[in-house]
Amino acid sequence: MNRVVRRLVAAAAVGVATVGCVCPDGLPPVTDPRGSTTLDPAVVEELDRELLTVRSEQGIPGLAVGVVEEGAMAYVRSFGVATLEPATALRPDTPFPAASISKLFTTLVVLQLVDDGRLALDAPLSEFGFEGVRITPRELLTHRSGLRDGDGPDAVLSGKVSTGTKVWSYADANFDLLGRVVERIAGEPFAAVARRRVLEPAGMEHSTFDTTVPSVVDGHVGCWFGGGRRAVALPADPDAAPSEGLRASVVDLTRWMEAVLGRSPRLASARHWDAMFESAATTDWPGVDQGLGWQIETGSDEWTVRHAGSVDGIRALLTLWPDRGRGIVVLGNAESLQRWVVRSKVVSILDTAG
């Protein structure tokens, strides 16, 4: 489905304010926080208390947070429910829509193909059997191809789409095209390639790009107990899987952050770990540069890379501080989730404890 249409439908369904919600009453019963932790018990208690408060104040049916500290998994928690009707507990192993965080995984698949000699970052796709396609993988990975949302991958590869000016412009179409390129090179569905090359090596047992598998988490628009409601769940679009189709549990994403911070050779070569986190383009977002897949926060006091995700009443944010060996992932099934606020609260607690 056209990504622009999907976003317009989602926006039309909101009709209520999505920030500033204060919904202390009426939230479904909170399940006991579950998941592993290696932090000091006092820090765990403070994190649990703060996240429960955030969930109540922001009206989030289900909230999940994972933390890596000093390169190791340190905290994995889930609170609340994956669905409200019927009420289904959100567990640390519940596959959660990761939305645009999916692009980071597609990046790894593409860079592995580059290492295999089946693609080259700076050579046009036409040199690898995609006749007439002068776009390079680097341009796609850095959103500088000239493609726009709505430019379907098959239309691009068949020459029915002419690209615009090759300046930075964020578009899912870049990664959806990369997914189709991966499929044609590998000769199998993108979901299968991503599983074999990234999910399985990272130990992500509760994650998939397979859009035929029904989602077990409902998104919600507005502040659920302030006039919000279940988001319109549009049909899964297999063409959009490389840009936003990953469903991954919070424990899997935390495990993956650990592997990325450790620069796992099973996921990428040393040269590509360096390239992913280097600035390749400026963006229209203040204080943010574009790397290969990753976004780089140039306004931060320390090296910070991240990617956020939004789709169908879901909000997500994954951030790494490579020099510190820290990673934080925040997942919530309501548009009212203020994910950067949650990240800041977690960082504050960890820094105070340190």
N, C-alpha and C positions, 0 to 999 in steps of 0.2 A: 504494500500500500504506500502511496505517496506520503513521504514524511511530513510535508507541509500540511496536507489534509489531516493527518493524524494529530498534529499539534493544534490545528484550528478546532477540531472536534473536542479535544481535551480542554482547550481554553473556553470553549462555549459551554462546557459542562460545569464550569466552576461556579460562576455567579455569586460567589461569596468571597470575603477577604481571606487571604491565605497566610497572613502574618499577624502577629500580635494576639494570637488566640490565648485565652486563659480558660482552661476547661478542667478545673480541679475535681469536679464531681461527675459521676456517671460513667467514668471509664470502665471498661470491662475488667474483671479481676486480673491482677498481674500474676503471671506464673512466677515461681521462684526463679531468680536469676540462675542460669545454667551455663556451664562452660568452664574451661580451664583458666587458671591464673597462677602466676609465679610472683606477683607483687606482694609487698608487705600487706598483711591483713587490714591495717588501718587505711591504707591507700585504696584497697579494694572496697572497703566499706564506704569510703567517701565517694568513689566513683559510682558505686551502685546507687547511693542516696541521690547524687546529683543527676544521674541519668533517669531515675524514677521521677524526679521533680520535673526535668525537662519534658519527659513523655507526657506528664499530666498537663503542664502549662501550655505545651504546643499542640495538644490534642492528637497524639500519635497512637493509633491502635497497637502497632508493633514497632519496636526499636531494637536494633542490634548494633553492637560496637565491638571492634577488635583492635587490639594494641600489640605492637611489637616494640620491645625496648632492648637496646643494646644488641640488636640483631636476632633476638629470640622472642617467640610468642610469649606474651606476658599476661594478657587479659582477653577473654572472649566471653561476651555476655549477650543474652537476648531477653527482652522484656515484652510482655503483652501477647498479642495474638497476630497470627498470619491472616486470618479471616475473622470477620465479626459474625457472619451468618452462614453456617454455624460457627460458633467460637472455636477456633483451632489454635492451640498454643504455637507461638513462634519459638522454635528451638534453634540452638546454635548450628545444627546441621540442616535446617530448612533452606532449600534453594530459593534465593531471593533475587528478583530482577535487578541486575546490576546496571542496566541502561548503558550509558555511554562509556562506563568503565570497560565495557567490552572492547573498545578500541585498543586498549593497552595489550590485550591478548592477541588481537589480530596483528598488531605491530610485531609481536614476537614470532608469529607464524611466518610473516613476510620476511623478516630478517633471517630466519633460519633458511628460507629458500634462497636468499642472497648468499649465505654462507655455502649453500650446496651448489652454487653456480647456476641456478635455474632462473635467477633474476639478478639485476644489478641496480643499485639504488639510483644511479644517475644516467642510466640508459633508457631510452623510450621503450614502452611495452612492445612497440612494433619490431624490435630486435629479438623478441622472444616469442614470436609467432602470433602476435596480436596486430594484424595488418592495419595500417593507417592510424594507429593510436600512438600519438607522440607524447603522451603524458608519461612521466617517470614515477617509479615507486616513491622516491623522496618527495616529489610534489604532492602525491596523495597522502603520504604519512604526515605532512606538515600543512595540509589544507591550502596548498598553493597551486592546485591544478586548474582552477577556473570552473570546476564543476559546482553545480548548485543542487540543493535538495530538490528532489523530483526528477533528477537525471538518473534514470534507471541503469544498472550495470550493463544489461544486454543492449540497450539503446546506444550506450557509449561505445561498446565494443563493435557494434555494427555500423558505426559511423553516422548514426542518426542524430547525435548531439554534438554541437560545436561548443568548445569550451570558451569561457570568457577570459578576461585579463587574469594573468597568473600572479595574483597578489593574494595575501592571506585572507581567507573567508571560510569560516568554520562551516562544514557541511558533512552530514552523514554519508552523502553520496560518494565521497572519497574512499571511505572504508568499505562501503558496499561493493564498489568496483574492485577493490583489492580482494575481497572475498571471492568474487567471481573469477578473478585471475588465479587465485589459489586453487579453486576447484578445477579449472581447466588444466593447470599444470600438474596437479596431483592426481586427477582423474577420479576423484571421489568427493562427496559432499563436504562443504566447509566444516560442518560440525564434527565430522569424523577426523578430519585433519587436525583441527584444534584440539580435540581430545587426545589424539596420539602424540602430538608435538608439544602441547603445553599443559593441559589439565592433568593428564596422567603423570608426567614427570614431576609436576609440582605437588602430587599427592592430593589432588582435589577430587575427592570421592563423591561429593554431593553437588556437582556442578555440571552444566551442559549448555551447549549452543543449539541443541536439537529443538526446533520450534514446534515439532509435533507432540512434544511432551507438555501436557497441560500445566499451567502455572498453579502453584499451591498458595500463592500470596496475592491478596487483593490490594490494589491501590485505592486511595481515598482522596477526594478533592475537598478543599476548604478545611476548616477546623471541625473534626468529626462531631463533637458535641456542641458546636456553635452554628449548626446549619449545614455542615458538610455531609457528604454522602459517598457511596462507593463510586469509584471512577468508571467511566465507560471503558470496558475492556474490549478494545478493537482486536480483530483476528490477528494472530501472529503472522508476521510477514517474513518468510524465509530469506528474501532478498536483503532484509535489514539485519539479519543475525550478526554479521561481522561488525556492525556499528553499534548495535544496542540489544542484541539477543541473548547475551549470556545470563544464565541464572546460576548464582553461586551462593553457597552458604557463608555466613560470617566466619565460621571456623576455616573454611577453605580459602577465603580471601585473606585471612590473617596468615595462614600457612604460606600463601603465595607471596605476600609482602615479605615474609621472612626469606623466601628463596630469592626474590628480587634484590633485597638489601644485601644478601650474601653473594650476589652476582653469579648465580648458579650457572655453570657451564652447560647444564642440561637444557637451559632455556634460551641462552644467547651466548655469543662469543664475547670476549673481552672488548674488542673494538666496538661492538654494537652496544654493550652496556654504556660505554663512554658516550657514544653518539646519541643515544636516546635522551640523555639528560642534558645535552648541550643545546644552547639556543640556536635555532635554525631560521627563525622568522619572528618579527614583532607581530603582535595581535592588536585588535581593536579594544581589548580589555586592559584597563590601566593596571600596570604592575605585573603583567603576564606576558611571557614569551612562549613561543611554540618550539618544542623539540620534536623528536620522532615519536609521534603518538602522545607523548607526555606534555603537560603544560608546566612551565617553570615560573615560579613566583619571584620576580625580580625585586619586588619591594620588600621581601623578607630579610631579616637580619642574618639568617643562615640559609644554606642551600635547601630549597624546598621545591618538590615537584608533586604534581597532583593531577587528578582528573575527576570531574563530577559527572553525575548522570541524572537524567530526569525523563520519566516516561509514565503515562497512564496512572497518575496519582502516586508515583514512587519517587523518592529522592535518595540520592547516594553520593558519597564523597570518599575518595581514597587519596591519602596524602603520605608522602615519604619525606623524611629528613635524612638523606643518606649518610652525611658525616656523623650523625648521632646514632645511626642504626635504629631509628624510630619510624614506625608506621602506624597510622590510625585509619580505620575504615568505619564509616557511619552509614547505616542503612535504615530507612524508615518508610512505612507504607502510608504516608499522607503528604500531600503537597504543603501542609503547614509546617513540615520539618524545616527548621532553620539550621541546616547542616554545618555551616561555618561557625555558628554560635556553639553548637555541640562540640565541634573540634576544638575551639578555643577553651571551653571549659575543661575538656579532658587534658589538653596541654598544660593548662594552669595547675591542675591537680598533680600531674606528673612532675612538673618542674618544681613545685613547692616541696614535693616529697624527696626530689633529688638533692 
